Amino acid sequence: MLDIQKIRSDFPILSQKVNGKPLVYFDNGATSQKPQVVIDAIAKYYQEINANIHRGVHTLSQLATDAYELSRNKIQNHINAKHSHEVLFTSGTTFGINLVTNGFATLLQPGDEVLVSALEHHSNIVPWQMLCERTGATLRVIPMNEEGELIMSEYDELLSNKTKIVTVNHISNALGIINPIKYMIDKAHEVGAAVLIDGAQAVPHLKPDVQALNCDFYVFSGHKMCGPTGTGILYGKEEWLNKLPPYQGGGEMIKEVSFEKTTYAELPHKFEAGTPNIAGGIVLGTAIDFMNEVGFTNIQEQELELLAYGTEKLLEIEGLRIFGTSKDKTSVISFNIEGIHPYDIGTIIDKLGIAVRTGHHCAQPIMNFYGIPGTIRASFSFYNTKEEIDSLVAAVRKAQMMLS
Ligand SMILES: Cc1ncc(COP(=O)(O)O)c(C=O)c1O
């Protein structure tokens, strides 16, 4: 069992007051809070080893390069990638997806199909639409049901030898549903399609094993898992990364440059043009160490308890409906109250110190499916408590009274 009070003391922001009330931070799906070790590691990098990497013979440059590559190795171990050069540093999930869609522009042609799920964040929809517009390929959608689950029989029907790539999130940001990605990956491979998994909402809750999943690409952001903003990872299988062209041209991604012809560097550098977010990349490793010290079994236990408690208590409120009722869920509760706009509830409870997300959560197609403008989303992390859920429930009741 976790010592929650001790864990909370690692996160300085959690002892803050907001609008004169103790902060209750339930917007973890948008970004997680940062523990002191992460905050300290950023300062330590700039105080002690700041230098550009991969290019200097001087001591600081080597120290910074070693720390950056050590972090890459840590992340490789964390996600169980076969090679460290399959782990690319990016600025986040959005960048990783755009890198892949840009590369696929050289591989697709009219008649090819891209399958995207109905449960995606806009950043895993729009780049694929842009790719289809560029190549003449067709975007097809794997539909969802009322519980917020993807309909696997329809998925099976959609797959064909026209399918070139399937893209789906591991966990939905708007509803918290955990998708059956292993099944989906195996099925896609049967027709020769590649699979990209958007792990942005999964990595704060679990440790993905990319070899066991056998996915071709797995992308995530550091800032949702206790790491700094502007950091992320694109894992790609070596054979796929070799097949894709570079995304950006610039320093560091080349072998030789002349005005006649440029040759590209080996992986991972081929995809890492320019000076990267060095401090961020290093400190993402620190964040992953921190989460592993807390332990993903402990994290899941605590979060599932919060999910069960929160679901029970919120459902006691009259007129409250939860969206995403599948049993395969992580600690996200997306809900509405009959007759009240989610934004109004969010605004009132913010005055009571409670931070939730309201709106479409960058997943407008899901909101269209339910015929609603948006939801109130409370997303719990392992550092949240049942007492905080009690505060949320009391605040929502108060807002409901004021608004009806
Ligand atoms: C499922 C999912 N995919 C992609 C993203 C985009 O992540 P980022 O803005 O860090 O690039 C998010 C962010 O909320 C997300 O939840």
The ligand as an SDF file (V2000), in Angstrom:
LIG
                    3D

 16 16  0  0  0  0  0  0  0  0999 V2000
   -4.8560   10.3310  -25.9870 C   0  0  0  0  0  0  0  0  0  0  0  0
   -4.0460   11.5510  -26.2740 C   0  0  0  0  0  0  0  0  0  0  0  0
   -3.3520   11.6300  -27.4120 N   0  0  0  0  0  0  0  0  0  0  0  0
   -2.5890   12.6880  -27.7030 C   0  0  0  0  0  0  0  0  0  0  0  0
   -2.5090   13.7680  -26.8660 C   0  0  0  0  0  0  0  0  0  0  0  0
   -1.6450   14.9300  -27.2460 C   0  0  0  0  0  0  0  0  0  0  0  0
   -0.5670   15.0180  -26.3620 O   0  0  0  0  0  0  0  0  0  0  0  0
    0.4210   16.2630  -26.4060 P   0  0  0  0  0  0  0  0  0  0  0  0
   -0.4420   17.4790  -26.3760 O   0  0  0  0  0  0  0  0  0  0  0  0
    1.2540   16.0910  -25.1730 O   0  0  0  0  0  0  0  0  0  0  0  0
    1.2090   16.1520  -27.6630 O   0  0  0  0  0  0  0  0  0  0  0  0
   -3.2160   13.7460  -25.6720 C   0  0  0  0  0  0  0  0  0  0  0  0
   -3.1990   14.9070  -24.7710 C   0  0  0  0  0  0  0  0  0  0  0  0
   -4.0840   15.1200  -23.9900 O   0  0  0  0  0  0  0  0  0  0  0  0
   -4.0080   12.6050  -25.3750 C   0  0  0  0  0  0  0  0  0  0  0  0
   -4.7000   12.5460  -24.2420 O   0  0  0  0  0  0  0  0  0  0  0  0
  1  2  1  0
  2  3  1  0
  2 15  2  0
  3  4  2  0
  4  5  1  0
  5  6  1  0
  5 12  2  0
  6  7  1  0
  7  8  1  0
  8  9  2  0
  8 10  1  0
  8 11  1  0
 12 13  1  0
 12 15  1  0
 13 14  2  0
 15 16  1  0
M  END
$$$$
